[in-house]
């Protein structure tokens, strides 16, 4: 019963959160008429995901997101475990992602940019992190793609029953840069926090991954992984991102599998 109630809450919050995310962003740049006509006609679209392990297909929302795309969408997940906005560029992963020639780039970093991750990865939210996010946006535009900034998925740690929010500074910086650059921002941090705020630690643990390599490397003393996602979490947060995306980039709505009408009332009988 708890699982069904949680699913119902998530589907409802995905709708509420999508509106919240759209409210956080300014209208995106209008697409040219030819591109809009191609989208309306169902021409193939390539969406590229870049980010860290919370986006990567192994333990992130990217897997659930890509599974919601229709056959005329090529969903390429270039996110890599353990990378920050800095190391993803420095290691050449961003150059590789740009070579995919995507039509849209969804960009999420923050988890590995935090203090304590080492000089190869750490960034300051207001300076170097913000500059990196701006670069991702500008480089995407330079190849004719539409950049979409995604704020970091919340971790699921509670202290004395209160959700620990340790990604607020990076999420705020990502929102700010997106606003300044006039691009869509999906405020996944706010949406996931809103969901998790209404849960206990036990309830939130139903999304925990097991055996993820990043968790083994960075948290050797515990088998609990409250950063990465199991299949249930991937599906739920992937849906959250997809729904928010099509609210902001309405031309993509025909490319995404719609939420079944009955899902919103699951477990409410």
N, C-alpha and C positions, 0 to 999 in steps of 0.2 A: 504494500500500500504506500509506504514512504517513497518508493521509486516512482510510482505513478503520480503521486502528488508533486514530486519534484519536477517531473517532466512537464506537468501542466503549468507549474510556475515558470519554468524556463521558457516555454513557448509564449506565455503571456509577456514575460519580461523581454523576450527578443523583440516583440512588437514595440513595447514601451521604450526599450533601450535604443532601438533603431531611430525612433523619433528624437530621443535625447541626443544621439550621435549627430543626426542631421542638424539639430539646433545648435550644436557646437561648431558647425562649419559654415562657411560662406558658400554661396552657390558656385559650383565648379565652372571652369571655363566651358563655354558652349562648344560643342563639337561642330565641325564644319558640315554643311548640308549633305555632302557626298557620304561622309561617315555615318551620319544619322540614317540616311536612306539605306545604306548597307546593313546597319543593325536592324532596321525595321524589316528588311528582307530576309533576315536570318543568316547573313554571311558569317563564315567562320570567325571566331574570336579567340585570341590567345591571352590568357591571364597568367601572369608570373607572380609567384609569391616569394618574397625575400625576407629573411629574418633569422631568428635563433631557433632553439629546440622547441619552443612553445608554438612555433609555426610548422616546423619540420614534420613530415609524414609519420615519423616514428612515434612521437609523443606530443604532437601539437594539434591545433585546430585545423591546420591546413588539409589534413586527410579528410576530415568531415566536410570541409568546404568544397574540395574538389569533387567529392562524391555527389554533390548537389548540382553539378553542372551538367547541362544537356550535351548530347553527342557532338553538337557543332561548336563546342568549347574545348580548346586545348588548355588544360590547367597544369601548369608546370611549377612544381614546388622546388625552388632552389634554396630554401632555408637550410641552414646548417647548424648542427649541435654546437653549443659552446661559443658561438660568435657574437660579437658586439657590433655596433654600427661602425666602429673603427676597424676591427680585425677582418670583417667581411670585405671591406675595401682593400685593406693592406694585403690580404692573401690572394687577391685576384678573383674572388667569388662574385663580386659585383660586376666586373668586366665580363665574366662568363654569363651572368644573368642578362646583361644588356645584349649580348650576342644572340639571345633567344628571340629578339625582336618582338617582344610582347606588345599587345595593344593596350593592356592595363598592367600596372605594377602595384601590388599591395605590399606595403613596407612596414614592418614592425620590428623594433629593437628596443632594448632597455634593460632586460634581465642581466645581461653580461656586461653592461656598461657601468654597473655600480661599483662603488669603492670596495676594494678587496679582491677584485677579479684579476689584478695584475696590470702592469703598464702596457702590455700588448693589447689589452681590451678596455681598460677603464677610460671613461670620458666624463666630463663635467656637463650636467644637464643644460646649463644656460649658455655654455660656450661651445666646446668641441662636439658634444652630442647634437646640439641644435645645428651646428655647421654641417655635420654629416647628414642629417635628415634633409637639410636644404640641398645638399649635393645630390642625394638620391632623387629628389623631386626634379631638379634642373636637368640631370642626366637623362631621366626618363623622358622629359619633354623634348630634349635635344634629338631623340630618335623618333619623335612623333607619337609617343605613348602617353597615356593618361595615368599619372601617379595618384595613388590613394594611400594616405597615411593611416596606420592602425596603431592605436595606443596599446600598451602591453597588457596581456592577459594577467589578471591578478593571481598571485600565489594564494594558497588556501591554508594559511597558518593562523591560528587563533590564540590570543593570550587573555586569560581570564574571561573567556567567552566572547571576546571582541576580535574581529578580523584585523590582522596586521596588514597595514597598507604601506608597503615599502617601495612602491614604484610611482608614487604621486609626482615627484619632481620630473622624472623622465616623461611621464604621460603629459604633464602640463607643458613641457617644452615642445613635445611633438605636436600638440594641439596648436600652440602658439605659432610655430613655423608653418604649419599647414594653413592657418588663417592668413598669415602674412603672404604666403605664396599663392593663395586663392585656389586651394585644392581641397577635395573632399577628405574629411577625417572621420574614421570610424572609431568612436571612443569605446573600444572594447574594455579598457580598464574600468571605466565608469559602469558599463553594463555588467561586467563580471562581478564587480564589487557590490552592485545593487542586488544581484542574485545571492551572493555569498553572505551578505549582511543579514539575510533572513534565515540563515542556516546555523546549525551547530557544527562543531568540528566533526562529529560523527557523520552528519549528513553530507558535509562537503567532501569527506574522505571517499565517498562513492565514486568520485571522479579520478582518484589517484592512480597513477601509472605504477607498474611494478617492473623492476629490472632495467630501467632506462640508464644508458651509459653515463649520461651527465650526472645523474643522481648518485651512481656508484662512485664516480670520480670525486665529487665534491661533498658528499655526505656519507662517508664510510661507516659512521657509527650507527646509522639508522637505515632501515629498509623502507621507511615511509617516504614517499615521493609526493609532495604536495605542490609541485611546480608543473610537472608534466601530466598528461592526460591518458586515461584508458580509452577504450573504444566508445564508451558512453559519453565521456567528456568531449572527445573529439567530435562526435556527432552533434552534441548540444551547442558547443561554442562555435563549431563550423557553421551551423545553421544561423546562429546569432550574427556572425560576420556577413554571411550571404544575404540575410534579410536586410541588414543595415546598408549593404552595398547597393542593392537594387532600389532602395528608397532614395539614395543620393544620386546614383547614376541610373536613372530610370530607363535608359536605353538598353540596359542589361537585363531587365526583368524577363523578357522572353527566353533568356539563356539559362535561367535558373529553375530547377524543379521546385514547384510551389509546395508550400506547407499543406498537407492534407487537412481538410476542414475539421475532421473529427479529432485531430491531435490536440487542439486547444482545450478540449473538454475531457481529455483522457483522465480517468481516475476520479472524476467529480461526481459520479453517480452515488 
